[in-house]
Amino acid sequence: MLQYIDQLGRRVEIPSPPKRIISLVPSITELLSDLGLDGETVAITKFCVHPESWFKSKPRVGGTKTLHVAQVHELHPDLIIANKEENVQEQVEELAKHYPVWISDISNLEEALQMIEKIGEITGKTDLSIKMADDIRERFQGIRYKIAEQKKAAYLIWQKPFMTIGNDTFIHDMLQYCGFQNVFGNKTRYPETNIEELKSLDIELLLLSSEPFPFNQKHIEELQPYLPQTRIILVDGEMFSWYGSRLLLAPEYFKNIISDIN
C-alpha cells in the first residue's frame, strides 16, 4: 500500500498499483481508458458514455449522484475515483469507510493536468500520463495566440430556470482560454439567470451547451428575438466541462469556434 494525497488534501492508502478500479466520474473514466486501464477498471456510472465499448460492456453502479452502494460492495474495489462536485458527499464518505477513495476537485486547467498526472502515478501509468498532460498543455498554449480580443459571453447549462456558470468553475476557465469574457464572472458556482438579465448585459455571444441540459436549434430560435444583437451558438458541453483526456481534443474544437465567430 502506498499513501497518496487527493485534491481535497486527504491522505489515501492505495494498493500499488490498484487492480480493481471503480470510476464515478465520466471524464475520468475516459482518461482511464486512454491510459490503457481496461482490465483494471471493473465498473463505471451510467453517465460514463466514453469510450462506447466500456459503456456497453462494463457494470454500472448507478448515476454520479445516485450510486448503488450495495453493487459497489459486490465488486470489491481496491480504488474508487470520485469528484467533489459530481458525486454526493454522503455517498462518497460512506464508501470511504470501506475502500480507498481518491477525490478530485477541479476548477481550472492546471488542476486538471495535476489530476491526470496523479491518476497516472497511482495506476502505474506515470510516463503516459505525464506525456498526455504535456501534450494538452502545449495544445492549449497554441490557442491563446489566436485570441484577438475578448468577447462578452454567457454560457447556459440549463433552462427553466436558465442557469449559467460562475468564476470558480472549470467551464469558466475554458471560456477564458477561448478569449471570452464571462459576463457572470462576478458570481460563483451555477447561478440562475433570466431573459431580462441576459438582455441587460449586452452579450456578444451566447453559448448553449449540449449538457447537462441538451440545448438544440429550437432554443436558439426561441432566444434570438429577445437578443437580436447577440450571436447564439450550440456548443459541445463535453469539450468545455470534461477535464480528462478529452482535453486533447478541446483546443482544436475551441479554435474552430474562435475562427467561426471572428
C-alpha positions as CSV (number, residue, x, y, z in Angstrom):
1,M,0.0,0.0,0.0
2,L,1.2,3.5,-0.9
3,Q,-0.1,6.8,0.5
4,Y,-1.3,9.5,-1.8
5,I,-2.8,12.9,-1.3
6,D,-6.0,13.6,-3.2
7,Q,-7.2,17.0,-4.4
8,L,-9.0,17.7,-1.2
9,G,-5.8,17.2,0.7
10,R,-6.9,13.8,2.1
11,R,-4.4,11.0,2.7
12,V,-5.5,7.8,0.9
13,E,-3.8,4.4,1.1
14,I,-4.0,2.7,-2.2
15,P,-2.6,-0.7,-3.4
16,S,0.3,-0.2,-5.8
17,P,-0.9,-0.4,-8.5
18,P,-4.7,-0.9,-7.9
19,K,-6.2,-3.8,-9.8
20,R,-10.0,-3.2,-9.3
21,I,-10.9,0.4,-10.0
22,I,-14.4,1.9,-10.0
23,S,-14.7,5.3,-11.6
24,L,-17.6,7.6,-10.5
25,V,-16.6,10.4,-12.9
26,P,-17.3,10.3,-16.6
27,S,-14.4,12.3,-17.8
28,I,-12.0,10.3,-15.6
29,T,-13.5,7.1,-16.9
30,E,-12.4,8.2,-20.4
31,L,-9.0,9.0,-19.0
32,L,-8.6,5.6,-17.5
33,S,-9.4,4.1,-20.9
34,D,-6.8,6.3,-22.7
35,L,-4.2,5.2,-20.1
36,G,-4.8,1.6,-21.0
37,L,-6.6,0.5,-17.8
38,D,-9.3,-1.6,-19.4
39,G,-8.5,-4.7,-17.3
40,E,-8.2,-2.8,-14.1
41,T,-11.4,-0.8,-14.4
42,V,-14.2,-3.0,-13.1
43,A,-17.2,-0.6,-13.0
44,I,-18.4,2.9,-14.1
45,T,-21.5,5.0,-13.9
46,K,-24.4,5.2,-16.3
47,F,-23.1,8.6,-17.4
48,C,-19.7,7.3,-18.4
49,V,-20.5,7.2,-22.1
50,H,-16.9,7.3,-23.3
51,P,-15.5,5.0,-24.5
52,E,-18.6,3.5,-26.0
53,S,-17.2,-0.1,-25.6
54,W,-16.9,0.4,-21.9
55,F,-20.4,2.0,-21.7
56,K,-21.8,-1.1,-23.4
57,S,-19.8,-3.8,-21.5
58,K,-18.8,-2.7,-18.0
59,P,-21.0,-2.9,-15.0
60,R,-22.6,0.4,-14.0
61,V,-23.0,1.3,-10.3
62,G,-25.8,3.9,-10.8
63,G,-25.5,7.5,-11.6
64,T,-22.9,10.0,-10.5
65,K,-25.3,11.3,-7.8
66,T,-27.4,8.1,-7.3
67,L,-24.8,5.4,-6.6
68,H,-25.9,1.8,-5.9
69,V,-23.6,1.3,-2.8
70,A,-24.6,-2.4,-2.5
71,Q,-23.4,-3.1,-6.0
72,V,-20.1,-1.4,-5.3
73,H,-19.6,-3.7,-2.3
74,E,-20.2,-6.7,-4.6
75,L,-17.4,-5.6,-6.8
76,H,-14.7,-5.4,-4.0
77,P,-12.8,-2.4,-5.5
78,D,-9.3,-1.5,-4.3
79,L,-9.7,2.1,-5.6
80,I,-12.7,4.3,-6.2
81,I,-12.2,7.6,-8.0
82,A,-14.7,10.3,-7.2
83,N,-15.1,14.1,-7.7
84,K,-16.2,16.7,-5.1
85,E,-18.7,18.4,-7.4
86,E,-20.0,15.5,-9.5
87,N,-20.6,13.0,-6.7
88,V,-22.7,13.2,-3.5
89,Q,-20.6,13.8,-0.4
90,E,-22.5,11.5,1.9
91,Q,-22.3,8.6,-0.6
92,V,-18.6,9.1,-1.1
93,E,-17.9,9.3,2.7
94,E,-19.8,6.1,3.2
95,L,-17.7,4.3,0.5
96,A,-14.5,5.8,2.0
97,K,-15.3,3.8,5.2
98,H,-14.7,0.6,3.3
99,Y,-12.4,1.4,0.3
100,P,-9.7,3.8,-0.8
101,V,-11.4,6.7,-2.4
102,W,-9.3,9.3,-4.2
103,I,-11.3,12.5,-4.8
104,S,-10.6,15.1,-7.5
105,D,-11.5,18.7,-7.2
106,I,-11.0,20.7,-10.4
107,S,-11.8,24.3,-11.3
108,N,-9.2,25.1,-13.9
109,L,-6.8,23.5,-16.5
110,E,-3.8,23.3,-14.2
111,E,-5.8,21.3,-11.6
112,A,-7.0,19.0,-14.4
113,L,-3.4,18.4,-15.5
114,Q,-2.3,17.7,-12.0
115,M,-5.2,15.2,-11.7
116,I,-4.1,13.4,-14.9
117,E,-0.5,13.1,-13.8
118,K,-1.6,11.8,-10.3
119,I,-4.0,9.2,-11.7
120,G,-1.1,8.0,-13.9
121,E,1.2,7.8,-10.9
122,I,-1.4,5.9,-8.8
123,T,-2.2,3.4,-11.6
124,G,1.3,2.7,-12.7
125,K,1.0,4.8,-15.9
126,T,3.3,7.7,-14.9
127,D,5.1,8.1,-18.2
128,L,2.0,8.0,-20.3
129,S,0.1,10.5,-18.1
130,I,3.0,13.0,-18.0
131,K,3.2,12.8,-21.8
132,M,-0.6,13.4,-22.0
133,A,-0.5,16.3,-19.7
134,D,2.4,17.9,-21.5
135,D,0.6,17.4,-24.8
136,I,-2.6,19.0,-23.5
137,R,-0.6,22.0,-22.1
138,E,1.1,22.6,-25.4
139,R,-2.1,22.4,-27.4
140,F,-3.8,25.0,-25.0
141,Q,-0.8,27.3,-25.3
142,G,-1.4,27.3,-29.1
143,I,-4.9,28.7,-28.9
144,R,-4.0,31.7,-26.8
145,Y,-2.2,33.3,-29.8
146,K,-5.4,33.2,-31.8
147,I,-7.4,35.4,-29.5
148,A,-7.7,38.9,-31.0
149,E,-10.0,40.5,-28.3
150,Q,-12.3,39.2,-25.6
151,K,-16.0,38.9,-26.5
152,K,-18.6,39.3,-23.8
153,A,-20.1,35.9,-23.5
154,A,-22.6,33.8,-21.4
155,Y,-22.7,30.1,-21.2
156,L,-26.0,28.4,-20.4
157,I,-26.1,24.9,-18.9
158,W,-29.8,24.6,-18.0
159,Q,-33.3,26.1,-18.7
160,K,-36.4,26.5,-16.6
161,P,-34.7,28.2,-14.9
162,F,-31.8,29.3,-17.0
163,M,-28.5,28.5,-15.2
164,T,-25.1,29.7,-16.1
165,I,-21.5,29.4,-14.7
166,G,-19.5,31.5,-12.3
167,N,-15.8,32.2,-11.9
168,D,-14.9,29.2,-9.8
169,T,-15.9,26.6,-12.4
170,F,-13.9,24.6,-14.9
171,I,-16.1,25.9,-17.7
172,H,-15.2,29.5,-16.8
173,D,-11.5,28.7,-17.2
174,M,-12.2,27.1,-20.7
175,L,-14.1,30.3,-21.7
176,Q,-11.0,32.3,-20.7
177,Y,-8.8,30.2,-23.0
178,C,-11.2,30.9,-25.9
179,G,-10.9,34.6,-25.3
180,F,-14.4,35.0,-24.0
181,Q,-15.3,37.3,-21.1
182,N,-17.8,35.5,-18.9
183,V,-20.4,38.2,-18.1
184,F,-21.3,36.2,-15.0
185,G,-17.6,36.1,-13.9
186,N,-18.6,38.2,-10.8
187,K,-20.6,35.2,-9.5
188,T,-19.7,31.8,-8.2
189,R,-20.9,28.2,-9.0
190,Y,-24.0,27.9,-11.1
191,P,-26.2,31.0,-10.7
192,E,-29.7,31.3,-12.1
193,T,-30.5,34.0,-14.7
194,N,-33.4,35.1,-16.9
195,I,-34.1,36.7,-20.2
196,E,-34.3,40.2,-18.7
197,E,-30.9,39.9,-17.1
198,L,-29.4,38.5,-20.3
199,K,-30.8,41.4,-22.3
200,S,-29.3,43.9,-19.9
201,L,-25.7,42.5,-20.1
202,D,-25.0,43.5,-23.7
203,I,-23.8,40.0,-24.5
204,E,-22.0,39.5,-27.8
205,L,-22.0,35.7,-27.7
206,L,-24.4,33.2,-26.0
207,L,-23.2,29.6,-25.9
208,L,-25.9,26.9,-25.3
209,S,-24.4,23.7,-24.0
210,S,-25.3,20.2,-25.0
211,E,-25.1,19.1,-21.4
212,P,-26.4,18.7,-18.7
213,F,-29.4,20.2,-20.5
214,P,-29.4,19.3,-24.2
215,F,-30.0,22.7,-25.9
216,N,-30.7,22.5,-29.6
217,Q,-31.7,24.7,-32.6
218,K,-35.2,25.4,-31.3
219,H,-33.8,27.1,-28.2
220,I,-31.7,29.4,-30.5
221,E,-34.9,30.3,-32.4
222,E,-36.7,30.9,-29.1
223,L,-34.0,33.1,-27.6
224,Q,-32.9,35.1,-30.7
225,P,-35.9,37.5,-30.8
226,Y,-35.0,38.6,-27.2
227,L,-31.3,39.0,-28.0
228,P,-31.2,40.3,-31.6
229,Q,-27.7,41.7,-31.4
230,T,-26.3,38.5,-29.8
231,R,-24.7,35.6,-31.7
232,I,-26.2,32.4,-30.3
233,I,-24.5,29.1,-30.9
234,L,-24.7,25.5,-29.8
235,V,-21.6,24.0,-28.2
236,D,-20.4,20.6,-27.2
237,G,-20.6,20.6,-23.4
238,E,-18.0,17.8,-23.1
239,M,-15.4,20.0,-24.7
240,F,-16.0,22.7,-22.1
241,S,-16.6,20.6,-19.0
242,W,-14.7,17.3,-19.3
243,Y,-11.3,17.6,-17.6
244,G,-9.7,14.2,-18.5
245,S,-8.1,13.1,-21.7
246,R,-10.9,14.8,-23.8
247,L,-8.8,17.9,-23.2
248,L,-6.6,16.6,-26.0
249,L,-9.4,17.4,-28.4
250,A,-10.7,20.6,-26.8
251,P,-8.1,23.1,-28.2
252,E,-8.8,22.3,-31.8
253,Y,-12.6,22.5,-31.1
254,F,-12.1,25.9,-29.5
255,K,-10.0,27.1,-32.5
256,N,-12.9,26.3,-34.8
257,I,-15.4,28.2,-32.6
258,I,-13.0,31.2,-32.4
259,S,-12.5,31.1,-36.2
260,D,-16.2,30.8,-36.9
261,I,-17.2,33.8,-34.8
262,N,-14.4,36.2,-35.8
